[in-house]
Each structure stands twice: as structure tokens, then as C-alpha cells.
Amino acid sequence: MLATQFVLLSSIRLENKNRHYLSTYTLQDTSGIKGGFSLYYNPQLQYENHEVICVGDYFCVDDNTVAKRLNKLMETKCKELGYTYILGPMNGSTWESYRFSIESNQQTFGLDQAQPHYYNKQFRANGFEPIGEYCSSIDTTLKPRSTQITETYWKKRDITIRGIRISKLEEELKNIAILTNEAFQDNFLFTVLKPDQFARKYLQLKHFIDPRYVTIAEGPQGETLAYLFAYLDPLDNSRQTLVIKTVAVSSASNCRGLGSYLVGQAIATAKESGVKKIIHAFMHKNNISLNISKHSGQPYKAYALYGKLLKST
């Protein structure tokens, strides 16, 4: 049972390499730590003309009293810093951990959100409202795309499609970053990540990278025009699940259809390799990636991002 009186409230500065990190707070009673959160500030990030502060690293026991006390602390600290809008869960940007997984009976996959589902109820009960909806879909048919476009079609447009070069991985990632910043600049809550920062982040995922499933389309000058980032699910010991995480395409007119082509090629390669399931992961319901993937699967999991306008006192 939770003790009635909270006896210790601690503020901690952790060794956190996230450049947006501010501080961490934990809520305790006589029986131990009951919950906590971190604050992050990203100067690029705005929501509906609000300069926002982000709440991330949220954890809490399944107890409404604790959740209410923790959220009150959250409000107090954000107001003390002068902010009027809280966005979360988000560790400073969409490049980092963000969103809660909504209740589902489906299995978690590699890089998926894995928090307790009751976190959603705690946020909603304490004044947060969903501002972003996301989904993952699953395809078990692996049917070929009904398209006449072939690799020859792209070659005639001086576009070469190849697997990522592991031997030049850092350079490849920096080139991908340039396209990513262009292709996603209008996406919900997107903020720019510099190429060297992008490369450092994705080098941490090197063990996920397989050139069969991380493919690049480049122009005649070697410029990156599109890419697909997919990986075999490390949580599926049978190696029969492929996760398609990111598809980015240049806005250039000669790239129309390129994203769908890369997805189709990944599905064909996966099927030949014995893959039985394709998960299209983490799509915002308004993004073009959802349009590319919507005919290739059934709803699998859902996620939510929340916001809260702080009332003046």
C-alpha cells in the first residue's frame, strides 16, 4: 500500500547526453520511489504558437494518487521555468523516445514503444489531451506491388538504387540526414538534426543495418534522392519479421513513385529470404508514409502523444 504522506521529493541532474535535457525529478514515499520524469527543452520545437517544454522518461506506479501528485509536481516545475504548454512523453524531439503505446494484445517488436498502457490513462486523467496519433500496421500477405515500374525505369532517369555501404557508413548516414531534413521538414513537430548528430545517433543502430533492407536511391551526382530504412526484428528469433521504419523521398519531380518502389523491393527481398511478416512502424496518421503503406497491411498497434496547456495561477 502507498504511504499517505510523501516524505521525499528529489531533483537530480543525470549524466544524459541528450542536448535538450534539463533535469530529472522523482517522487518517493517511505516505501521507495513511486514515479518520476525528466524535463527537456528544444528551442526549435513549437506547438500551435506555444513555446513548449517536454516531459520525458515518465514512469509511475499504477496508482491514481501517485499519478496526480506526480503531475502536480510536473506542472509546478514547468511553470517555475516560465512555460505554459507541456508536451509529452517526448525526450526533447521526435528524434528521441516519444509517444505512449496504446493498449494492445500484439507483440512488441524491436525499437517499439514498451511502456505500461496505463500511462495513457494517467495523462488523460490529469489534464493531458492527445495531440498526435500514430500507428503500426502488419502485412502477412507480402503480395507484390501492382506496378509496371522497374529498376530500368529509374536507370533511364539516372537514378541508381543500391544497398547502404557499411564500409562508408558514417558518410552514408550524413548524406541521408540531408535528405531527411528536407523530406520531413513539414512533418508534425519535426525539428532539424544536423548531419553529424544524425550519423552519431544512427551509428548506435549499426547492428540493425542490413544493406538488403537499408537501400538508397541516388542521382547522377551521387546525391541521395530517397532511402528506406528497414530491419529484421531482433525480437523475432525466427528472423521472419521485417520492420519498415523510415521511407524518405526528395520532392524533385523525377522521384515520384520512388518511395513505393523501395518499399516494394524490400518486401520482395524479404519474401525471398523467408520473411513472413512486414511491420510498417510508427506512422503519423497524416503523413505520406501512411499512404505508401496503407494498402500493405492491417492495423497492428497504436500510439499517442499528449499535450497540456497550463492554466495561469
C-alpha positions in Angstrom: 0.0 0.0 0.0 1.1 3.5 -0.7 2.0 5.6 2.3 -0.3 8.6 2.7 2.5 11.1 3.2 5.2 11.7 0.6 8.3 12.3 2.5 10.9 13.0 -0.1 11.0 14.8 -3.4 14.3 14.7 -5.2 15.7 16.7 -8.1 18.5 15.0 -9.9 20.9 16.1 -12.7 21.7 12.9 -14.5 24.5 12.1 -17.0 22.3 12.5 -20.0 23.9 13.0 -23.5 20.7 14.4 -24.9 21.4 18.1 -25.7 17.9 19.1 -24.7 17.9 17.5 -21.3 17.3 19.8 -18.3 16.7 17.8 -15.1 15.0 14.7 -13.6 12.6 14.5 -10.7 11.5 11.5 -8.6 8.6 11.2 -6.2 9.1 8.9 -3.2 7.4 7.8 -0.1 8.6 5.8 2.9 8.4 2.6 0.8 10.5 3.8 -2.1 10.4 5.6 -5.5 6.9 5.7 -6.9 7.4 7.8 -10.1 9.4 10.3 -11.9 10.0 12.3 -15.1 12.6 14.4 -16.9 12.3 17.8 -18.5 13.7 18.7 -21.9 13.7 22.0 -23.8 14.2 22.2 -27.5 14.3 25.8 -28.8 13.2 24.6 -32.3 10.1 23.0 -31.0 6.7 24.8 -31.1 3.1 23.7 -31.0 0.3 26.0 -32.0 2.4 29.1 -31.3 3.3 27.8 -27.8 7.0 27.5 -26.8 6.8 24.2 -25.2 8.7 22.2 -22.6 8.8 18.4 -23.0 8.3 15.8 -20.3 10.1 12.5 -21.0 11.4 9.4 -19.1 8.0 9.2 -17.4 7.4 6.3 -15.0 4.8 5.8 -12.4 3.2 3.0 -10.4 -0.3 2.1 -11.2 -1.9 4.3 -8.6 -4.1 7.3 -9.3 -3.0 9.2 -6.2 0.7 8.9 -7.1 0.0 9.9 -10.7 -2.0 13.0 -9.6 0.8 14.1 -7.2 3.5 13.5 -9.9 1.5 15.6 -12.5 1.1 18.4 -9.9 4.9 18.4 -9.5 5.3 18.4 -13.2 3.0 21.5 -13.6 4.8 23.3 -10.8 8.3 22.8 -12.2 7.2 23.8 -15.8 5.5 26.9 -14.5 8.6 27.8 -12.5 10.6 27.7 -15.7 8.1 30.0 -17.4 6.4 27.6 -19.8 2.7 27.4 -20.5 2.5 24.2 -22.5 3.7 20.7 -21.8 4.3 18.2 -24.5 4.9 14.5 -23.8 6.1 12.0 -23.5 9.0 13.2 -25.5 12.7 13.3 -24.8 13.2 16.7 -26.4 12.4 15.9 -30.1 10.9 13.3 -32.4 14.4 12.0 -32.9 14.4 10.7 -29.4 12.0 8.5 -27.5 8.4 9.8 -27.6 4.7 8.6 -27.6 2.9 6.1 -25.4 1.8 2.7 -26.8 -2.0 2.4 -26.5 -3.3 -0.9 -25.1 -2.8 -3.8 -27.5 -2.6 -7.6 -27.4 0.1 -7.5 -30.2 3.7 -8.4 -29.5 6.3 -5.7 -29.1 8.9 -5.5 -31.9 12.4 -4.2 -31.9 12.6 -0.4 -31.3 8.9 -0.4 -30.4 7.3 1.6 -27.5 7.0 -0.7 -24.5 5.7 1.4 -21.6 2.8 0.3 -19.4 -0.5 1.1 -21.2 -2.0 2.7 -18.1 0.3 5.7 -18.6 -2.2 6.9 -21.1 -5.0 6.9 -18.5 -2.8 8.8 -16.1 -2.0 11.5 -18.6 -5.6 11.9 -19.6 -6.9 11.9 -16.0 -4.5 14.8 -15.2 -5.4 17.2 -18.0 -3.4 16.0 -21.0 -5.1 15.6 -24.3 -3.9 13.6 -27.3 -2.4 15.8 -30.0 -0.8 13.2 -32.2 -1.9 9.8 -33.3 0.4 7.1 -34.7 0.1 3.6 -35.8 1.9 0.5 -37.0 0.4 -1.9 -39.4 1.3 -5.5 -40.3 1.3 -7.3 -43.6 1.2 -11.1 -43.7 0.4 -11.5 -47.4 3.6 -10.0 -48.9 1.8 -9.6 -52.2 3.9 -8.0 -54.9 3.2 -4.4 -55.8 0.9 -4.0 -58.8 3.2 -1.6 -60.7 5.0 -1.5 -64.1 7.9 0.4 -62.7 11.2 -1.5 -62.8 14.8 -0.6 -61.9 15.3 0.1 -65.6 12.8 2.8 -65.3 14.9 4.6 -62.7 18.1 4.0 -64.5 16.7 5.8 -67.5 16.3 8.8 -65.2 19.9 8.5 -64.0 18.8 7.1 -60.6 20.8 4.3 -59.1 19.4 2.1 -56.4 21.7 0.2 -54.1 22.2 -1.0 -50.6 23.9 1.2 -48.0 27.7 0.9 -47.8 28.7 -0.4 -44.4 32.3 0.4 -45.1 31.4 4.1 -45.5 28.5 4.1 -43.0 29.1 7.4 -41.3 29.4 9.2 -44.7 26.3 7.5 -46.0 24.3 8.5 -42.8 25.3 12.1 -43.2 24.0 12.2 -46.8 20.8 10.5 -45.6 20.5 13.2 -43.0 20.4 16.0 -45.6 17.5 14.3 -47.4 15.7 13.5 -44.1 15.7 17.2 -43.1 14.3 18.1 -46.5 11.7 15.4 -46.8 10.3 15.6 -43.3 10.5 19.4 -42.7 6.7 19.7 -42.8 6.0 16.7 -40.6 4.3 17.2 -37.3 6.7 18.5 -34.6 9.7 17.9 -36.8 13.0 19.7 -35.8 16.2 19.7 -37.8 19.0 17.3 -36.8 22.5 18.2 -38.1 24.2 15.5 -40.3 26.9 14.8 -37.8 24.3 14.4 -35.0 22.2 12.2 -37.2 25.2 10.0 -38.0 26.2 9.6 -34.4 22.6 8.6 -33.5 22.2 6.0 -36.2 25.7 4.6 -35.8 24.3 3.3 -32.5 21.9 1.1 -34.6 24.7 -0.3 -36.7 23.9 -3.9 -35.6 20.4 -3.4 -37.1 21.6 -2.4 -40.5 21.5 -4.9 -43.4 22.3 -3.5 -46.9 19.4 -5.6 -48.3 16.9 -3.6 -46.3 18.6 -0.2 -46.0 18.5 1.0 -49.5 19.5 4.3 -51.2 18.4 5.9 -54.5 21.0 8.4 -55.7 21.1 10.8 -58.6 23.8 11.2 -61.3 26.0 13.4 -59.0 25.7 10.9 -56.1 23.1 12.9 -54.3 20.7 10.9 -52.1 17.2 11.2 -53.6 15.4 8.6 -51.5 16.1 5.9 -48.9 14.4 3.2 -47.0 15.4 2.0 -43.5 14.1 -1.4 -42.5 15.5 -4.1 -40.3 14.8 -7.7 -39.3 13.0 -7.7 -35.9 15.6 -8.7 -33.3 12.8 -9.9 -31.0 11.7 -12.5 -33.5 14.1 -15.4 -33.1 12.8 -17.0 -36.3 14.0 -14.0 -38.3 10.7 -13.9 -40.1 9.6 -10.3 -39.4 10.9 -7.3 -41.2 10.2 -3.8 -39.7 10.0 -0.9 -42.2 10.7 2.2 -40.1 11.5 5.1 -42.5 10.9 6.0 -46.1 12.1 9.4 -47.3 11.9 10.8 -50.8 13.1 14.0 -52.4 10.5 16.5 -53.6 12.1 16.5 -57.1 9.6 15.7 -59.8 11.6 12.8 -61.2 11.3 11.0 -57.8 7.6 10.4 -57.9 6.8 6.8 -57.1 10.3 6.1 -55.8 9.3 5.6 -52.1 6.7 3.0 -53.1 9.2 1.3 -55.3 11.8 1.0 -52.5 9.1 -0.5 -50.2 8.1 -2.9 -52.9 11.7 -4.0 -53.4 12.1 -4.5 -49.6 9.0 -6.7 -49.5 10.1 -8.8 -52.4 13.6 -9.3 -51.0 12.2 -10.2 -47.6 9.8 -12.7 -49.1 12.7 -14.4 -51.0 14.6 -14.6 -47.7 11.9 -16.3 -45.8 10.2 -13.4 -44.1 6.6 -14.0 -43.3 5.5 -10.6 -41.8 6.2 -7.0 -42.6 5.5 -4.3 -39.9 5.2 -0.7 -41.2 6.2 1.1 -38.0 5.3 4.4 -36.3 3.4 6.2 -39.0 1.7 9.5 -38.1 -1.8 9.3 -39.4 -1.4 12.4 -41.6 2.0 11.5 -43.1 2.6 10.4 -46.7 4.4 7.3 -45.3 0.9 6.1 -44.2 -0.3 6.5 -47.8 2.6 4.4 -49.1 1.9 1.6 -46.6 -1.8 1.7 -46.0 -2.5 -0.9 -48.7 0.1 -3.3 -47.3 -1.3 -4.3 -44.0 -3.8 -4.3 -41.2 -3.8 -2.2 -38.1 -1.3 -3.7 -35.6 -0.5 -1.2 -32.8 -1.4 2.4 -32.0 0.4 5.2 -30.1 -0.4 8.7 -28.8 1.4 11.9 -28.0 -0.1 14.3 -25.5 -0.2 18.0 -24.7 -1.4 20.1 -21.8 -2.0 23.8 -21.6 -1.0 25.1 -18.2 -3.5 27.4 -16.5 -2.2 30.6 -15.0 -2.4 30.9 -11.3 
